[in-house]
Amino acid sequence: MSPLGWHWFRLCAGPAAAVLAWWLAGDAMHPAARRTAAVAVLMAVYWLTHALPIPATSLLPLVLFPLLGIQTAGQVAEAYVDSTIFLFVGGFVIALGIERWGLHRRIALHVLALLGSGPRQLTFGFMVATAGMSMWVSNTASTLLMMPIGLALLRSMAASPASGDGRPAAGSDAGPVPLGVPLMLGIAYAASIGGLTTLVGTPTNVQFVRIWRLQFPDAPEVSAGEWMLAAGPIGLALLLAAWWWLTRGIAETTVRRPRSFFRQRLRELGRPSVAEWAMLVVLAATAVLWITRKPLAFGGVRMLGGWAEPLSGWLRSLGMPSERAAHAVDDSTVAMLMALLLFVIPVPVGEARRQRVEGSAADPQDVDTTSRVNCLMDWETAERLPWGVLLLIGGGFALAGAIRTSGLAEWIGEQFAAAVTGWPAWMVVVTVVAVLILLTEITSNVATVSALLPILAVMAVRLNLDPRLIMIPATIATSCAFMLPIATPPNAIVFGTGYVSMRTMATTGLWLNVLGTVIIAVLTFAVVVPVLGIDPGGVPAWAAH
C-alpha cells in the first residue's frame, strides 16, 4: 500500500470502528452513552494508528462532544484547564530550570556513581526511589521529580563514546533504545505502583475509603496500617514484575561504565554554581511542600500534620465556606508557586553569561546579560513546554468526564454485574481486576472507582461474598493502567520525553496488564484475605443488612 493509501486507510478506520461500536451498543444503552462509546473508540484508533497527530486527536472532544449532544462546549473545555494541567505546567517549568543550569548533569552523575552503570541496576534504583516517593505524594509529582534526573542520566550516557543509549524514539519505533525505554517506563510504572500501597498514595484509595463508609456504615474500618499490610506485598510484586519485564532484553555490556568514570566527570564539572544550588533548593522545597501538604498518618497515628489544614482555617476566618477552604489548594498550587519563583530568583550575571556561552539555555544568542536582571528561568526557556502533551492530557480528561456523565461507565458496570452472577469467587476477582485495568486505560481511575465500586459492592453481596474481596482488588487494579499515555499522568509525562513511542508503551503495558491481573488476583487470596480476616465463602452480617 502506498503512503497516501495507508494514510487514508488509517483515517477511515477510526470512523468505521466508531460506527461499529455505536451499532454493537444497541438500543439498550442510553443514547448519550452510546455516542460517547463511539467517540472513545474513534479516539483510541487514532491514538494507536497515528492517523492524526496525537495532540490533534486529543482536541476531537472539543468538536464532537458538543455536536453530538454529549456535553456543552464549556463543559468540554473545562477539562483542558483542569488544575492537574497546571500541575504539569509547574512541574515541567521546574524540570526545564534544572536542565537550563546543568543541575541535571550533576545529579545524574551522582546517581551513576552511586548505583553503578549497569542498566538493570540503574532502572531498579530509579523505580524503587520513585515508588517510595509515590507512597506519600501523588504519582504525578513523583514522576515530575524523577523524570529530569532520568533524562540527565540518559544524556550523560549518550555523551560517552559507545554508550549504546541511542537517541530518543521521538514517537516512533525506529531503532532500539537499550536504556531509555525501560528507564522512562520504569519511572512511570513505579509511580503508579507505589501509590497503590498506601491510602494517601492515590485518590482512588481515598475514594475507596469514602465509598466503603457510605455503602457499609456498620462495617469494620480499613485502617491505613491494614491497607499497607494488605496492599504492600501486591505493590512489591508488581514492582519486581515490571522491573523484570522492562529489563529482560537489555544487554548489560551496552551501557556499562566503571564508577570511577562518572566520579571523574563529576570532578570535571567543578564546584556547583549559585544557580545550581538555588535550583536544588527549589526542587527540595517543592518535594517537601508536596509531601507535607496533607497530614501523614500510619496505623491510625498521625505522624505529621499537613500545612494545608492551618491554611484552610485561616481561609475560613476570612469568610470562605468550610468546603471550599478545605480544597482551596492542591499540588498544582505548589507547582505553580515554585515555577513562578524561578522567574523571580536572580542569579549572578557572570553565571548567566557563562550559561549562555555554554549553550545550555534555550536562547543561546549573544545577549548582553548586563542589561537586565537574570533569573533562574526566562520565558524563552519556558516556551519549550511540551504543549502537545498538555493537550493529550486534557483530551483524556475530557473523554473520562464524558464517559462518567453520559452514563457509559455505569452501564458497563451493570452489564458486568449481571454477567458474573453465579461464578466462583476466584473467577469473579480475576474478571473484575482484568476489566477494571482495561477500563481505566481510557477513563480516569478516580471516575472508574467512583462509578463502579458502589455497583461492585452490591454485586458482591448478591454473590454472597465479602465486599472487600471484590472492592479492594478492584481499587488496586485502577492504579495499574500501563498501556496508554492518556491512562495516567505518569504515562503521559514520560511519553512527552520522546523516548517512548505509543506502540512501545501499548505493547509493553499490555503484557504488564496481564501480569498485574494474575498478581493482584493471587495475592488478594494469599495476602489481603488473611490480613483483613475476610471469609471468602460467605457474606458478613454487617454487609447483609
VOFIVEX-995167 format. One record per residue (C-alpha): y, x negated, z; residue in one letter. Coordinates in steps of 0.001 Angstrom, whole numbers, plus 524288, in hexadecimal, padded with zeros to 5 digits. Example, Ala and Ser with C-alpha at 12.3 -4.5 7.8 and 13.67 -1.06 7.14 Angstrom:
// VOFIVEX-995167
7EE6C7CFF481E78A7FBDC7CA9A81BE4S
// end
This chain:
// VOFIVEX-995167
800008000080000M80D677FADF7FC65S817897F8878070EP81F488045280261L8131680CCD8027BG80F768083E81028W81D4B80B37814A6H81CA78193A80FC9W80EE581AF581513F8137381769822C3R81F3F82042821ADL816E082BCE81D81C80C0E829248276BA814FC82C67832E2G818ED83A3282E7DP80B0183CE3829F3A805918394083759A8103E8415683DF1A80D0284D68835D9V7FE9A84B88838D3L8016384A9984776A809D5856DE846CAW7FF1085E3B83F99W7F447859C9848D2L7FC4085DE6854B0A7FAE686C0985075G801C487809855ABD7FCB58761C86380A8073B86BE886623M8155D86FA48689BH81D0F86DFC85BEBP8263C863DD861D5A81ACA85C0A86726A8141985CE6859FAR81FF08577C852EDR8217F84CD185D39T8136C8489585B08A816248477784C77A8222B83F0584EB5V81AA5836738585CA8100C8340D84E2CV81A3F83118843BAL820FE8271084C53M81424820F085088A80FED81F1484254V81D098193383E86Y81D1F8103B84A57W80F8080B3484746L8111E809D683881T81F3C804F08385AH8225680EF782DD5A8302A80EA08334DL83600803F983BC7P8318D80690849AEI83F618091784EE2P841CC8128A84397A8357781A20846F2T83A6081AD0854EDS846508225385022L83E4182D6384A1FL83F0F8360D85665P84DDE8368E854E0L84BCF83D5D847CDV83ED284472848D4L83F6984A2E85685F84C0C851F285444P847F88562984684L83AA085ABC84B4AL84014861CE85725G8394685900860EBI8457E8544B8680AQ8540E854A7865D9T85AFE848CE8606AA861508464986D9DG85454846B3874CDQ84E3583D0D86B5DV859D1833DB86BD1A8592E8331087AA9E84C2D82BEB87988A852E4820CC87249Y85CC281EB287D47V8533681FE48888DD8561F8171989426S849DC80F58890FFT8502680B658842BI85B13804ED88BC0F851217FE4A89470L84C4D7F7D8887F0F85A1F7F47D883A0V85D737EE0B89089G850927E6CB89125G851C97E1C188353F85FC07DD25885C5V85AE97D55C89183I84FE07CFCF88933A859B47CBCB87EB7L861FA7C53A8892EG8563E7BD6B88DD0I853B07B92F87FE7E861FE7B65287CFER863277AC0288794W855AD7A60E885E3G850657AA7E8930EL8447B7AFDB88C0AH840A87A2278879AR8417279CBE89557R839CA7A7EA89B75I82F6F7A73A890E9A82D73798AF892AFL82C2A79A7A8A16CH821CF7A4E789F0BV81AB079C2489571L81B13790AF89EB9A815E8799208A9DFL80B387A0D08A2FFL807147972C898B6G807B27998288A3FS7FA9979FFA887AAG7FD4F7AD3388160P7F3907B494889CAR7F9547AF2289658Q807267B1D9891BBL804097BFC088DB8T7FD057C26389A85F8083C7BCCD8A279G8123F7C53989B88F809CF7D15289CF3M807977CF4D8AB82V816147CCD98ADEBA81A167D8CD8A60CT80FFD7E1A88AC5FA813DC7DD268BA00G822197DFF48B73FM81EFA7ED258B11ES818707F1AA8BDA3M825ED7F3258C3ABW82F927F47C8B877V82ED97FC578AC00S8262C7F75F8A122N8323C7F7018988BT8399B7EE428A1EFA82DC57E5618A3B6S82C637E3B989513T83AD57E11D89346L83A577D68089D9FL82E3B7CFB689847M830A77D140889B7M83B7E7C6EF888A3P832EB7BD1988FB9I8278A7C007886B8G830237BEB687AADL8355F7B1E087FC2A827A27ACDF881CDL823EE7B05F873D5L830087A9B786E78R82D6379D9F8768ES81F8C79D0387144M8244479EF286359A82E0D793F686509A8231F78A168671FS81B867848485B95P80E9278AF28587EA81099794DC8633AS8094179F0985B6DG811957AA1C86091D815FA7AED98534EG8217C7B7818506ER824387C54985537P81CF17CFAD84DE9A829CA7D69B84AB7A822EB7E3A2849B8G818337DF168409FS80AA77D967841F5D80D097CDBA83934A807B17C1B483FDEG801917C01E84D51P809927BE1985989V7FFE57B7B4862F7P808277B8F086F39L8136F7C20086BA6G80B887CE7A86A16V8033C7CD9C87692P80EAB7C8D887EB2L817EA7D3B587A8CM80D8F7DE4F87B44L808B77D8AD88821G816317DA3A88E32I817527E84288967A809A47EC5588D85Y80A937E59389ABFA817547ECB489D97A810A07F9CC89B6DS804567F5F48A2DFI80B937F0868AEB2G8137A7FCEA8B052G80799805AE8B1A4L802D27FE9D8BDEAT80D9E803718C700T813E9810AD8C927L8216080AEB8C691V81D29802F98BAC1G81EC080DBD8B0B6T824CB81B698B073P817B9821838ACD3T8120781DE78BA0DN81DC2823C68C0F5V81C3182FDC8B887Q80DE5830D28BCA8F811D3830D38CAFBV81BDC83B8C8C88AR8126F8441F8C0CFI8078B8419E8CAAEW80FDF846818D5EBR81475852798CE5CL8070F855F38C91DQ7FF51853A68D5B0F80862854648E190P7FCD0854358EB0BD7F6538485F8E4C7A7F62583AF28EB54P801408321A8E73DE7FE7D826F78DDE1V805CD81BE68E493S80B5780FD58DE23A8010B807728E4B9G7F5D6810168E027E7FB248100F8D261W7FBBB801338D21DM7EDD28001E8D751L7E902809E38CD3DA7F117805FB8C15EA7F2327F7688C43AG7E45F7F3EA8BFCCP7E6507FC2C8B393I7F2D57F4DF8B071G7EC617E7AE8B2C1L7E0F17EB2A8A9EBA7EA1C7F00F89F48L7F24D7E3A88A041L7E67C7DAC789EEFL7E12A7E2E0893ABA7EE337E27C88C86A7EF677D3C888E9BW7E1957D17088996W7E3827DA0D87DAEW7F0B27D42A87A1FL7EC6D7C5F687B6DT7DE5C7C6AE876C0R7E18E7C12E86945G7EB537B6A686CFCI7E7D77A89D869D6A7EB2F7A0E987610E7EE317948486EAAT7F88679A7F865E1T8034979AC187006V7FE91791BD87ACDR808027877387FC7R8074977ECD88BE1P81035782D489709R8171E775C48966FS81C0877969888E9F823827850E88E70F8286777D8C89A4FR82E10773738910AQ834F277DF988946R83A8C7835E895EAL840317760E8991BR8460B7757C88B78E84D567823188DEFL854AA77BDD8992BG85A3F782F98A4DBR85C8A791A78A3BEP86A4F7955589FC0S8733E79E6A8A750V870A77A8FC89D47A861E87A7A489F0CE8633E7A8D18ADC4W86BEB7B4BA8AC04A862267BB338A2F4M857237B8358AC82L85EEA7BEB18B773V861567CAAC8AEF3V852E37CB778AB66L84EA77CA368B9A3A858D37D4138BE2DA854217DDB48B3F3T846167DC588B88CA849ED7DDEC8C6DDV852377E9EE8C426L8473E7F01B8BC42W83D1C7ED4C8C6BEI8456A7F1E58D23CT84B6C7FE098CC1AR84118806F68D222K83AA78054F8DF88P82E707FCE98DFB2L823418022E8E7FBA815207FE6D8EA0EF80B0A806F38F0A4G81576810898F4C9G81D65805D08FB77V82ACA8033D8F5CCR82C747F4CC8F393M839F47F4E08ED83L844587FF398EBCCG84A138011B8DE55G858897FEFD8DBB6W8591380BB08D3F6A8579F813A48E079E8646580F708E713P86B00810738D9DCL8664A81E888D8C4S86B7B821388E66BG878BA81BD58E293W878E08243B8D658L8759D8304A8DE75R8810282D1A8E755S8899482D7C8DB46L8851183B568D890G87A188390B8CEB5M86EBC842B08D03FP862D883CCD8D6E0S859E183E488CB1DE86367837708C205R8667282CDB8CBFCA857FE829B18CDA2A856B5826E88BF0BH8643F821868BC67A85F74813CA8B951V8530480E668B35FD84E28801BB8AD55D857298037C8A1A2S862EE803008AAC8T85EAB7F5A78AFA1V85BE07F0BD8A1E4A8691B7F4D389C8CM8705A7EFA68A87FL86A5E7E2238A718M86C0A7E24D89849A87A837E56F899BEL87BFA7DA948A3B3L877E87D0F889939L884497D474891B9F88C517D1A689E05V886AC7C52D8A3E9I88DB97B94A89DFFP887807AC4C89AC3V88DC979EE08996CP8945179CB388C52V88CA379046889EDG87FBA7975088B5BE884127A2118821FA887D779801877DER87B10790908798DR8734079D1587894Q879CA7A03E86BA2R877FC792978663FV869847930186987E8689179FB6861F7G862577A7BC86CCBS86D0B7B1EF86C24A86CBB7BD9186321A879557B8B485CBFD877E17AA2085A08P884DA7A930852DCQ88E9879EED8573AD897067A74E8602AV8A2047A23486894D89BE87A536875B8T8A8577A17987CE5T8AFB17AD2487746S8A8527B74087F1DR8A0327B93C88B53V891EA7B622888E9N8883C7BEB78901EC8798D7BF1989165L878DE7C94E88697M8812E7CC4787AACD880527D7C28717DW87BE77CF6C8660CE86F847CC6F86DAAT86DF97DA51872B7A86E097DF7A864C9E8607B7D98586342R85ADE7E4C186B36L84EA37EA6586491P854D17F74B860BEW848C57FB298590AG840767FA7E8654FV84A42802F786C8EL8492880D32861D5L83A5780C4486293L83AA980EFD87126I8443281A2B86F54G83B6D82034864F5G82FE181F4986E34G8379D82602878FBF83BD6830B886F8FA82DD68331786B37L828F4833418794CA8336083D0D87D3CG82FED8462B8720BA8215E845648751BI824668498D882FFR82E90854288808ET8279C85A43874DDS81B7485CE687CDEG812EA853AB874F3L80EE584BA2880E0A80B6D857D18889AE8038D85D5487D46W7FBD0850BC87C0CI7F90F850FE88A9FG7F44285F0188A64E7EB4C85C8087ED2Q7E5B7850A388592F7E3258580889240A7DB9C8627888AE3A7D3AC8587988344A7CE53850D288EEBV7C9F885C5A8971FT7BBD785A4789B54G7BB8884B9A898F7W7B689841EF8A35DP7C0E183B138AB70A7BF8282DA48A538W7C0DB833298978FM7CCF683AC889B72V7D33A82E8C8A123V7D03D8266389506V7D597830E788C08T7E1DF833208942CV7E4D88249C89487V7E285822D0885F2A7EAC282E8E88212V7F63382B0988AE8L7F64281CEA88658I7F73E8217D87842L8010282C4887B58L80A398233188284T80ABE81A878766BE813CA8247786FF4I81A5082AFF87B73T820DD826FF88810S81700823F5892B7N81F8682AF289CADV8203B836DE893DFA8118583657891E2T80EF8835A38A079V818BF840708A34CS812D7849808992FA8045D846E789B08L801E8843A58A961L803F4851B28AE05P7FA9A8564F8A36DI7F09B84BE28A6F7L7F1B684F928B55AA7EE1C85DAB8B26DV7E378859418A921M7DD4D850948B396A7DC7085BBE8BD37V7D64A8647D8B2D5R7CC4F859CA8B033L7C957858F18BEE1N7CEBC84B0E8BFB1L7D8058442F8C8FDD7E515844518C1A9P7E757835FC8C506R7DB57832758BD0AL7E2918371F8B0E4I7F0FE835A58B426M7F0F1827768B8C3I7E9EC821798ACEEP7F23182A338A432A7FE92824D48AA60T7F9C8816C98A91AI7F6078193589AE8A8040381CAC89740T8080580EB489A8BS7FE5B80915890AEC804FC80BBD883AEA803137FF0F87C38F80326802F086DD7M810F48068886980L81EB38014C86C0DP8234780F1086F41I81875810EA8793DA81F5D809A38842ET82BF1801B58859CP824F07F4898879FP81DFF7F66487A9AN82AEF7F929873E0A831647ED4D87A18I827357E371875A6V8265A7E9F386856F834D97E71B866D8G832627D87D86849T82C077D7FC85ACEG81FB77D12F85FA4Y8177A7DD9285F2BV815E97E67E85374S813647F5108545DM805C37F35784EB1R802457E86B85829T806B57F047863E1M7FF6A7FC5885F34A7F26D7F58685CCFT7F3157ED5F8693AT7F74E7F8FB87152G7ECA5801B986BE2L7E1DD7F8ED870FEW7E8DD7F75887DF7L7E9D68062287EF0N7DB17806C987D6CV7D90A7FC46887C4L7E2EA802FF89089G7DBE28100088F78T7CF17809DE893E0V7D54D801FC89EE8I7DD1680D5B8A47BI7D19A816BF8A3D6A7C7D680D568AA04V7D0E9808BA8B4E2L7D508816AD8B7EBT7C740819228BCF9F7C50C80B398C207A7D21C809628C919V7DAE4815748C980V7D03981E9E8CE6CV7CC548166D8DA62P7DA3C812218DDABV7DF69820128DE0BL7D2FA8263A8E344G7D12A82F158D774I7C4F5837608D62FD7C200836D68C786P7B8E88427E8C885G7C17784D188CE55G7CF208527F8CFF4V7D597850AC8DD68P7D93885C928E576A7E7C7859858E4BBW7E6FD859BF8D5D1A7DEDA866208D50FA7E9A686D808DBE0H
// end
